[in-house]
Amino acid sequence: MDKTGDDRGYLELSRSPIRFEPVSKVTNVFFDDTSKEVLSVRGGGTLGVVVRGVGRDHTFRMEDRGTISSLKFSPDHSVLSVQRSKNSVELLSYSDGEVGPGIVQECRSKSASLLGFIWTNKDDLVLVTDHGIEFYQQVMKERLSVRHVRSYSLVCSWFVWSTECGLLLLCVGATPTTTTLQPFTFKPGQSNKLSKFEVEVSGSGGANSPGITLGERDVYVGSVYSQVSVCILKHPATPTVAATLDVYTQNKDGAFKRTHICRLELTGRFAINIIDSLIIVHHQASKTSLLFDIQLGSEVSNGVTSVYPITVPRSVQPFSLVEADAVPSASSQPISVPCELYAPTWVVFQPDIVIDARLGCMWHLQLRLDCLAEAVEDKSQLVDCLLRRKQAKPLVLSVVRQVVESGQLASLGQIFDKINLAYRQHLDSILQSQVKMGESVSSPTPSSSGVGSERRGVVIEQAEMYSSVLAPLMEEAEKYESENQDQADRTGERPNKLSSRMVVGVVIEYTRSLGGVGVTVQHFLHQLVINALVRARQFYQLHQLLQYHVLADSKPLACLLLSLVGVYSAGQQLSLDMLRRLNTAHDEIIEVLLSQHQVTPALRYARSVGLAESVSARKFLEAAMMSHNLQVFYSTFTFFALRNTKLRGSPAFAKGEHCDTYVEHYKKHFGDIPDYSSQQL
């Protein structure tokens, strides 16, 4: 692999790296894993300390009191902590670039050797020694002082700390085949010792071959799908066996258990980043990176799932540093210098940091999901992966459209099922959150924001699928068919191109998937199908879809069918049948019948559903008069005169009913209104 990278790689370095003074004879460089800052110390501090980070650059000077082995700030940058000796750490007050007086905190055990220290909170300091850990808390800001909170005594050879997870791992024992790790968690002012666990390391390669020991370089801690995970690089004892990455996941009880094995299928030196719940394994020898999604694992043995790379390994995309011309002049241009990728001087930190101390650069590693999508052939698996990534919604929609356009319809059902399952889970999470807040909600309103936003990954709602995929595809198909209709008529052949019939099938498959997870289909999806079939004059297919309830009953759908009566005469009866089945659309049915001058059927329907005494007399009388059928008008007027007599004892209409015009029309053709007091409605 070219050391300058792969233009279609799945990873890229941030375009504007944080630049710092490289390591040299007079400059030491330290990384503060809490603040994610790089500290360059020149001349032991007397020549200055330069701090570089995202949104924070500052400098200060300090006395040179010996070789510095570790240098960190407290999370609020009020304390500068310096380790120079094997049994103590200096705590110096710090404010606006000025280092003030401080104290020296020694290990409580005089024989202990200080392995390192960490700030677990702005006031909480932990010293890690070969005798265990010591937990201290800052008690005064004005005059720096700390108090001892608690100690844990145990033999420790090395440790790993994760700021993101608040987890400290201590190596407390080792055999030729296993290493014992002791986890601790920290919250402000609190520490918690969890159950220790053993991790497997590669066994000995034979009677004369020593076992492989586990070091802190082989242990990575991060959050994978909101669960604290410990990744262990397991190197082979012999070069013919590939390395693996074991993933130990913390369960609800706080215990760690091996749940996944990432099959690296390579040997050599590796480094790990965990970005957006993808485990990224960098391989120095091949200068490539492998991407693992533990949710895509399929082979399960003894409760442990084997996971393989999502696709083939690729290098990080090329990166060049822009340097000023060594001899500035009016015509000089910046020089672009390609960087060596996967250099031996690379060091990675969680979750996404890459540092090259020789170059003096700190990058944030970023995913290029678009390049990943191009490389993955199994589009169903690809969508499965993308749905769990942040900011991947446009790409998921693009993949769905590409699948349809390329005719790969066999996998479309699975893809829709995956998308809609995530949608259903999102709706459920909204409902659960509302119930917890004491709200009474009959059905959740689809939304990608608000109380359901804690769910990670992509949620694609029906409106988004409609506007980004289905409607544009239908428009494109119908436009193409219209432009090529003459050619098809002449030759009798239809080009092998996206057709409206195919898109109708895609929409129906999408609605099937929605129904499969219990989500009500929005009316605009059915409207898209009906309009397309009517434009193509495929009335038989439309009738079949309606008859067999492939298109679910709804008021908007019934109204659409009525609006199409001019081109689809059967739509009237189908819409009425649909409204009757809904049993909540009595007013709509009456309106439809009246609009078609079917006054008598409308009255019969009103009586059958118990609305005879509440319907508007004016509305019926107007429709009857507009029908120009005196017999219909007479029977309608008589019906309401009888109703008036029953309700008020007189056939006259109330003043607010505004029926004077119809009374005059009756008298003109039939004479005076009879007395109906002896008759019944």
C-alpha positions in Angstrom: 0.0 0.0 0.0 1.3 3.5 -0.9 2.4 5.2 2.3 0.6 8.4 1.1 -2.8 6.9 1.4 -5.9 5.8 -0.5 -8.1 8.4 -2.2 -11.2 6.2 -1.5 -10.2 5.3 2.0 -12.9 5.1 4.7 -11.0 7.4 7.0 -9.5 10.9 6.8 -7.4 13.1 9.0 -9.0 16.4 10.0 -8.1 19.1 7.5 -6.7 21.5 10.0 -4.4 19.6 12.4 -3.4 21.1 15.7 0.3 22.0 15.2 2.8 22.0 18.0 6.6 22.0 18.4 7.9 18.5 17.6 9.9 16.4 20.0 13.6 17.4 20.0 16.6 17.4 22.3 15.3 20.5 24.1 11.5 19.8 23.7 9.4 17.2 25.4 5.8 16.6 24.3 3.0 15.4 26.6 -0.7 14.6 25.8 -3.3 15.5 28.4 -6.0 12.8 27.8 -8.5 14.7 29.9 -8.5 18.0 28.1 -7.3 16.5 24.8 -4.4 19.0 24.7 -0.8 18.7 23.7 1.8 20.3 26.0 5.2 21.1 24.5 7.8 21.7 27.2 11.0 23.5 26.2 14.1 23.4 28.5 12.2 21.8 31.3 9.7 24.6 31.3 12.1 27.5 31.7 12.0 28.3 28.0 8.2 28.0 28.0 5.4 25.5 27.8 3.0 25.8 24.9 -0.5 24.3 25.2 -2.4 23.4 22.0 -5.9 22.2 21.8 -9.3 22.7 20.1 -10.3 26.2 21.0 -7.6 26.7 23.6 -4.1 27.8 23.1 -1.9 29.3 25.8 1.7 29.5 27.1 3.4 29.7 30.4 6.8 29.2 32.1 7.7 27.1 35.0 10.9 26.2 37.0 13.1 23.4 35.8 13.2 21.1 38.8 14.2 18.0 37.0 13.0 15.7 34.2 9.3 15.7 33.7 7.6 12.3 33.2 4.0 13.5 33.1 2.3 16.9 32.8 -1.5 17.5 33.0 -4.1 20.1 33.9 -7.1 19.5 36.2 -10.3 19.6 34.0 -11.0 23.2 34.9 -7.3 24.3 34.3 -7.0 25.6 37.8 -4.2 23.1 38.8 -1.1 22.1 36.9 0.1 18.7 38.0 3.7 17.6 37.3 5.3 14.2 38.0 9.1 14.3 38.3 9.8 11.6 40.8 8.8 8.0 41.4 6.8 8.7 44.5 5.2 12.1 44.3 3.4 14.6 42.1 3.5 18.4 42.3 0.2 20.3 42.3 0.7 23.9 41.2 -2.0 26.6 41.1 -2.6 28.0 37.6 -4.5 31.0 36.3 -4.3 32.9 33.0 -0.9 31.7 32.0 0.7 32.1 35.5 2.0 29.2 37.6 1.6 29.9 41.3 2.7 28.1 44.4 1.6 24.6 45.2 2.2 21.5 47.2 3.9 18.1 46.7 1.7 15.1 47.2 3.7 12.0 48.0 2.5 8.4 47.9 1.1 7.3 51.2 3.3 4.2 51.1 7.0 5.2 51.1 8.0 2.1 49.2 5.4 2.5 46.5 6.4 3.5 43.0 4.1 6.0 41.2 3.0 4.6 37.9 1.0 7.7 37.0 -1.9 9.9 38.0 -5.2 10.9 36.6 -7.8 13.7 37.2 -11.2 12.0 37.4 -13.0 15.2 38.0 -12.1 18.9 38.5 -11.5 18.3 42.2 -10.6 14.6 42.2 -7.1 13.2 41.8 -6.1 9.6 41.7 -2.5 8.4 42.1 -1.8 4.9 40.7 1.1 3.1 42.3 2.5 -0.4 42.2 0.8 -0.9 45.6 -2.7 0.2 44.4 -4.5 3.5 44.0 -4.9 6.6 46.3 -7.9 8.8 45.9 -7.6 12.5 46.8 -9.9 15.5 46.7 -9.2 19.2 46.5 -10.6 21.0 49.5 -9.4 24.6 49.0 -9.1 26.7 45.8 -7.5 29.8 47.2 -4.7 28.0 49.1 -4.2 24.7 47.3 -4.6 21.7 49.5 -6.0 18.2 49.1 -7.3 15.5 51.5 -7.0 11.8 51.2 -10.4 10.1 50.6 -9.6 6.5 50.1 -7.0 3.9 49.2 -7.2 0.5 47.6 -4.3 -1.8 48.2 -3.4 -4.3 45.4 -0.4 -5.1 43.4 -0.4 -3.3 40.1 2.0 -3.4 37.1 0.3 -0.9 34.7 -3.0 0.9 34.2 -5.3 2.3 31.5 -7.6 5.2 32.1 -10.6 6.3 29.9 -11.9 9.8 30.4 -14.9 9.2 28.3 -16.1 6.2 30.2 -14.7 7.2 33.7 -13.1 3.8 33.9 -9.7 2.9 35.4 -8.2 -0.5 34.6 -5.4 -1.9 36.7 -3.3 -5.0 35.7 -3.2 -6.9 39.0 -2.0 -10.4 37.9 -0.7 -12.4 35.0 -0.2 -16.0 33.9 1.2 -17.3 30.6 -2.3 -17.5 29.3 -4.4 -14.9 31.2 -4.1 -11.4 32.6 -6.3 -10.2 35.5 -7.7 -6.7 35.3 -9.3 -4.7 38.2 -11.7 -2.0 37.1 -12.7 1.1 39.0 -15.3 3.7 38.1 -15.3 7.3 39.3 -17.9 10.0 39.8 -17.4 13.4 41.5 -16.2 12.6 45.0 -16.9 8.9 44.6 -15.0 5.8 43.6 -16.3 2.3 43.0 -14.4 -1.0 42.8 -15.9 -3.4 40.4 -15.4 -7.1 40.0 -12.1 -8.0 38.5 -12.0 -10.2 35.4 -9.5 -12.3 33.5 -8.7 -11.7 29.8 -7.1 -14.3 27.6 -3.8 -13.7 26.0 -2.2 -16.0 23.4 -0.8 -19.1 25.0 2.8 -20.3 24.7 4.0 -21.5 21.4 5.5 -24.6 22.7 7.8 -26.0 25.4 10.6 -23.7 24.6 8.5 -20.6 23.6 7.5 -18.0 26.2 4.0 -16.8 26.5 2.8 -13.5 25.1 2.4 -10.9 27.8 -0.3 -8.2 27.8 0.7 -4.6 28.1 -1.2 -1.3 28.3 -0.5 -0.8 24.6 -2.8 -3.8 23.9 -5.7 -2.5 25.9 -8.2 0.1 24.7 -11.3 1.3 26.5 -14.2 3.1 24.8 -18.0 3.3 24.4 -19.5 1.0 21.9 -23.2 1.4 21.4 -23.5 3.2 24.8 -21.8 0.4 26.6 -18.4 0.5 28.2 -16.2 -1.9 26.3 -12.6 -3.1 26.9 -10.8 -4.1 23.7 -7.9 -6.5 24.1 -5.4 -7.1 21.3 -4.4 -10.8 21.4 -1.2 -11.4 19.6 -0.3 -14.9 18.4 2.7 -16.7 19.8 3.6 -17.8 16.3 3.6 -15.6 13.1 1.5 -18.1 11.2 -1.5 -17.4 13.4 -3.6 -14.2 12.9 -4.1 -11.8 15.7 -7.6 -11.1 17.2 -9.3 -8.3 19.1 -11.4 -9.5 22.0 -14.2 -7.2 23.2 -15.3 -7.3 26.8 -18.6 -5.6 27.4 -19.8 -4.3 30.8 -23.2 -5.7 31.7 -25.9 -4.2 33.9 -24.3 -5.5 37.0 -21.0 -3.8 36.2 -19.2 -7.0 35.4 -17.1 -7.4 32.2 -17.6 -10.4 30.0 -16.1 -11.3 26.6 -18.9 -10.8 24.0 -17.2 -10.4 20.7 -14.0 -11.4 18.8 -12.9 -9.2 15.9 -11.0 -11.4 13.4 -8.1 -9.3 12.2 -6.6 -11.9 9.9 -3.3 -10.1 10.1 -0.2 -10.1 12.4 2.1 -7.3 13.5 1.7 -3.9 15.2 -1.8 -2.5 15.6 -3.5 0.5 17.1 -7.2 1.1 17.9 -9.7 3.9 17.6 -13.3 3.7 18.5 -15.4 6.2 16.5 -19.2 6.3 16.4 -19.3 2.8 17.9 -17.1 1.4 15.0 -13.9 -0.3 16.1 -11.1 0.8 13.8 -8.0 -1.3 13.8 -4.9 0.3 12.2 -2.2 -2.1 10.9 1.2 -0.5 10.5 2.8 -3.1 8.3 0.2 -3.0 5.5 -0.6 0.7 6.2 -4.3 0.0 6.2 -7.3 0.2 8.6 -10.0 -2.3 9.2 -13.5 -1.3 10.3 -15.6 -3.6 12.6 -19.2 -3.2 13.6 -19.9 -5.7 16.4 -23.7 -5.6 15.6 -22.9 -7.2 12.2 -21.4 -10.3 13.8 -23.2 -13.6 13.0 -21.1 -16.6 14.1 -21.8 -17.3 17.8 -19.8 -19.9 19.8 -20.1 -20.2 23.6 -21.9 -16.9 23.8 -19.1 -15.0 21.9 -19.8 -13.5 18.5 -17.2 -13.5 15.8 -17.0 -10.3 13.8 -15.3 -9.7 10.5 -14.3 -6.5 8.8 -17.2 -4.6 7.2 -15.3 -4.6 3.9 -11.7 -4.8 2.6 -9.0 -2.9 4.4 -8.0 0.5 3.0 -5.5 3.2 4.0 -6.4 6.5 5.4 -7.0 9.1 2.7 -3.8 11.1 1.7 -2.9 14.2 3.7 -0.5 17.0 3.0 0.8 19.6 5.3 1.0 23.1 3.9 4.3 24.7 4.8 5.5 28.3 4.2 8.3 28.7 1.7 11.7 28.6 3.4 12.7 31.8 1.6 9.7 34.1 1.6 9.3 36.4 -1.4 6.5 38.3 -3.1 5.9 35.4 -5.5 6.4 32.5 -3.1 3.6 30.0 -2.6 3.0 27.6 0.3 4.5 24.2 -0.2 2.3 21.1 0.1 4.2 18.3 1.8 2.7 14.8 1.8 2.6 13.1 5.2 3.7 9.5 5.8 0.7 7.6 7.1 0.9 4.9 9.7 4.3 6.2 10.6 6.2 4.6 13.5 5.9 7.9 15.3 2.1 7.7 15.2 0.4 7.4 18.6 -3.4 7.1 18.9 -5.7 8.1 21.8 -9.4 7.6 22.3 -11.7 8.1 20.8 -10.4 9.7 17.5 -7.0 11.3 18.1 -3.8 10.6 16.1 -0.6 12.3 17.1 2.7 12.4 15.2 5.2 13.8 17.7 8.0 14.0 15.0 5.9 16.1 12.7 4.3 18.1 15.5 0.7 17.3 14.4 -2.5 16.2 16.2 -5.4 15.2 14.1 -8.9 14.0 14.7 -9.7 10.9 12.7 -13.0 11.1 10.8 -15.2 8.5 9.0 -15.9 8.7 5.3 -19.1 6.8 5.2 -19.6 7.6 1.5 -16.5 5.8 0.6 -17.5 2.9 2.8 -20.8 2.7 1.1 -19.1 2.4 -2.3 -17.0 -0.5 -1.1 -19.7 -2.6 0.5 -21.5 -4.9 -2.0 -24.2 -6.2 0.3 -26.5 -3.2 0.5 -28.7 -4.7 3.1 -25.7 -5.1 5.5 -24.5 -1.6 4.5 -27.9 -0.1 5.5 -27.8 -2.1 8.7 -24.5 -0.5 9.5 -25.3 3.0 8.4 -28.5 3.1 10.4 -26.4 2.9 13.6 -24.1 5.8 12.5 -24.6 9.5 13.4 -25.2 11.9 10.5 -25.7 9.1 8.0 -29.4 9.8 7.1 -28.7 11.4 3.6 -26.4 8.4 2.8 -29.0 5.8 3.8 -31.6 7.5 1.6 -29.1 7.7 -1.3 -28.3 4.0 -0.9 -32.0 3.1 -1.1 -32.4 5.2 -4.3 -29.3 3.5 -5.8 -30.7 0.1 -5.0 -34.0 0.9 -6.8 -32.3 2.5 -9.8 -29.9 -0.4 -10.3 -32.7 -2.9 -10.1 -31.4 -4.8 -7.1 -34.9 -5.2 -5.8 -34.3 -8.6 -4.1 -32.7 -6.9 -1.1 -35.1 -4.0 -1.0 -37.6 -5.7 1.4 -34.8 -6.4 3.9 -33.6 -2.8 3.6 -37.0 -1.4 4.3 -37.5 -3.7 7.2 -34.3 -2.5 8.8 -35.2 1.1 8.2 -38.7 0.8 9.6 -37.7 -1.3 12.6 -35.4 1.6 13.6 -38.3 3.9 13.0 -40.7 1.8 15.2 -38.1 1.7 18.0 -37.8 5.5 17.8 -41.6 5.9 18.1 -41.7 3.5 21.0 -38.9 5.5 22.8 -40.9 8.7 22.3 -44.0 7.1 23.8 -42.1 5.6 26.7 -40.5 9.0 27.5 -43.9 10.7 27.4 -45.4 8.1 29.7 -42.5 8.5 32.1 -43.2 12.3 32.2 -46.8 11.6 33.1 -48.2 12.7 29.8 -51.3 11.0 28.4 -50.6 10.3 24.7 -52.7 8.1 22.6 -50.2 7.9 19.7 -46.8 9.4 19.2 -46.2 12.1 16.6 -43.3 11.1 14.3 -40.4 13.4 14.9 -36.7 13.0 14.8 -36.1 15.5 17.6 -37.3 16.0 21.2 -37.6 13.3 23.8 -36.7 10.5 21.5 -33.4 12.1 20.4 -31.3 10.1 22.9 -31.5 7.1 20.5 -28.3 7.0 18.6 -28.2 6.4 14.9 -30.5 7.2 12.0 -34.3 7.5 12.0 -36.0 7.8 8.6 -39.6 8.9 8.7 -42.2 8.3 6.0 -42.1 11.9 4.8 -38.4 11.8 4.4 -38.5 8.5 2.4 -41.3 10.0 0.3 -39.6 13.4 -0.5 -36.1 12.1 -0.9 -36.6 8.7 -2.7 -40.1 7.7 -3.7 -41.6 10.9 -5.1 -38.4 11.8 -7.1 -38.2 8.3 -8.5 -41.8 8.4 -9.6 -41.4 11.7 -11.2 -38.2 10.6 -13.0 -39.9 7.3 -14.2 -43.0 9.1 -15.5 -41.0 11.8 -17.3 -38.9 9.1 -19.0 -41.9 7.1 -20.0 -43.6 10.2 -21.4 -40.5 11.2 -23.4 -40.1 7.7 -24.8 -43.7 6.8 -25.5 -43.5 7.6 -29.2 -40.5 5.3 -29.6 -42.2 2.5 -27.7 -45.3 2.8 -29.9 -43.2 2.6 -33.1 -41.0 -0.3 -32.2 -43.2 -2.1 -29.7 -40.2 -2.3 -27.4 -39.9 -0.5 -24.1 -36.5 0.5 -22.9 -35.1 -1.3 -19.9 -35.3 1.7 -17.6 -36.9 2.6 -14.3 -40.7 2.5 -14.8 -43.6 3.9 -12.9 -44.9 0.3 -12.4 -41.6 -0.6 -10.7 -41.8 2.4 -8.5 -45.4 1.5 -7.5 -44.1 -1.9 -6.5 -41.3 -0.2 -4.5 -43.9 2.0 -2.7 -46.1 -1.0 -1.9 -43.2 -2.9 -0.6 -42.3 0.1 1.7 -45.9 0.3 3.0 -45.9 -3.5 3.6 -42.8 -3.1 5.7 -44.3 -0.2 7.7 -47.4 -2.4 8.4 -45.1 -5.2 9.4 -43.7 -3.2 12.3 -47.1 -1.8 13.3 -46.7 1.7 11.9 -49.7 3.5 10.3 -49.0 4.3 6.7 -49.3 8.0 5.9 -51.9 8.9 3.2 -49.4 10.6 0.9 -47.8 7.2 0.2 -51.1 5.7 -1.0 -51.8 8.9 -2.9 -48.5 8.4 -4.8 -49.6 4.9 -5.8 -53.1 5.8 -6.9 -52.1 8.8 -8.9 -49.4 6.8 -10.7 -51.8 4.0 -11.6 -54.5 6.4 -12.8 -52.1 8.3 -14.9 -50.9 5.0 -16.5 -54.6 4.0 -16.8 -53.9 0.8 -14.9 -57.4 0.7 -13.3 -57.5 -3.1 -12.9 -54.3 -3.0 -10.8 -55.7 -0.2 -8.7 -59.0 -2.0 -8.2 -57.1 -5.1 -7.0 -55.0 -3.1 -4.5 -58.2 -1.5 -3.1 -60.3 -4.7 -3.1 -57.7 -6.6 -1.2 -56.9 -3.8 1.2 -53.3 -3.5 0.1 -54.0 0.3 0.4 -55.4 0.7 3.8 -58.7 2.5 4.4 -58.5 6.2 5.3 -60.5 9.4 4.9 -57.8 11.1 2.7 -57.6 8.1 0.5 -61.4 8.0 0.1 -61.5 11.7 -0.8 -58.7 11.1 -3.4 -60.8 8.4 -5.0 -63.8 10.7 -5.2 -61.7 13.4 -6.8 -60.8 10.9 -9.6 -64.3 10.0 -10.5 -64.0 11.8 -13.8 -61.3 9.4 -15.0 -62.0 6.4 -12.7 -65.8 6.0 -12.3 -65.4 3.0 -9.9 -63.7 5.3 -7.5 -67.1 6.6 -6.2 -68.4 3.3 -5.0 -65.0 2.3 -3.7 -64.7 5.5 -1.7 -68.1 5.1 -0.2 -67.4 1.5 0.8 -64.2 2.6 2.4 -65.9 5.4 4.4 -68.5 2.9 5.6 -65.8 0.5 6.7 -64.1 3.3 8.7 -67.4 3.8 10.5 -66.2 7.3 11.6 -67.0 9.1 8.4 -70.7 9.5 8.4 -70.7 13.2 7.6 -68.2 12.6 4.7 -70.4 9.9 3.2 -73.5 12.2 3.3 -71.5 15.0 1.8 -70.4 12.8 -1.1 -73.9 11.6 -1.8 -75.3 15.1 -1.8 -72.6 16.3 -4.0 -73.7 13.7 -6.6 -77.4 14.8 -6.1 -78.2 11.4 -4.5 -80.4 13.0 -1.9 -82.7 10.1 -1.1 -79.8 7.7 -0.6 -78.2 10.3 1.6 -81.3 10.5 3.8 -81.6 6.8 4.0 -77.9 6.6 5.2 -78.5 9.4 7.7 -81.4 7.5 9.2 -79.5 4.2 9.3 -76.7 5.7 11.4 -78.9 7.7 13.7 -78.3 11.1 12.3 -81.8 11.9 11.0 -82.5 14.4 13.7 -79.2 16.3 13.5 -78.4 16.7 9.8 -78.8 20.1 8.2 -82.2 20.5 6.5 -80.9 23.4 4.4 -78.1 21.3 3.0 -80.5 18.5 1.9 -83.1 20.8 0.6 -80.6 22.7 -1.5 -79.3 19.5 -3.0 -82.9 18.4 -3.7 -83.8 21.6 -5.4 -80.5 21.6 -7.5 -81.5 18.1 -8.7 -84.4 19.6 -10.6 -86.5 16.6 -9.6 -89.8 17.8 -8.0 -90.5 14.3 -6.6 -87.2 14.2 -4.9 -87.7 17.7 -3.5 -91.2 16.9 -2.3 -90.1 13.8 -0.4 -87.1 15.6 1.1 -89.2 18.6 2.2 -91.8 16.3 3.7 -89.1 14.4 5.6 -87.9 17.6 7.3 -91.4 19.0 7.9 -92.2 15.8 9.7 -89.0 16.1 11.7 -89.9 19.7 12.7 -93.4 18.5 13.8 -91.8 15.8 15.9 -89.2 18.1 17.5 -91.2 21.3 17.9 -94.9 20.5 17.2 -95.0 22.5 14.0 -93.8 21.8 10.4 -92.3 25.3 10.2 -88.6 25.6 10.1 -86.7 27.5 12.7 -85.5 31.0 11.8 -81.8 30.0 12.2 -82.1 27.2 9.6 -82.5 29.7 6.7 -84.9 27.6 4.8 -87.3 30.4 3.5 -86.2 29.9 -0.1 -87.1 26.2 0.0 -90.5 26.8 1.7 -91.4 29.2 -1.1 -90.3 26.7 -3.7 -92.5 24.1 -2.1 -95.5 26.4 -2.0 -95.0 27.4 -5.6 -95.2 23.8 -6.8 -97.3 22.0 -4.1 -99.3 24.6 -2.3 -99.6 25.1 1.4 -97.7 22.9 3.8 -100.0 20.3 5.4 -100.5 19.7 9.1 -98.4 16.7 9.9 -99.2 16.5 13.6 -101.1 13.2 13.1 -98.3 11.6 11.1 -95.1 10.1 12.3 -91.6 10.4 10.8 
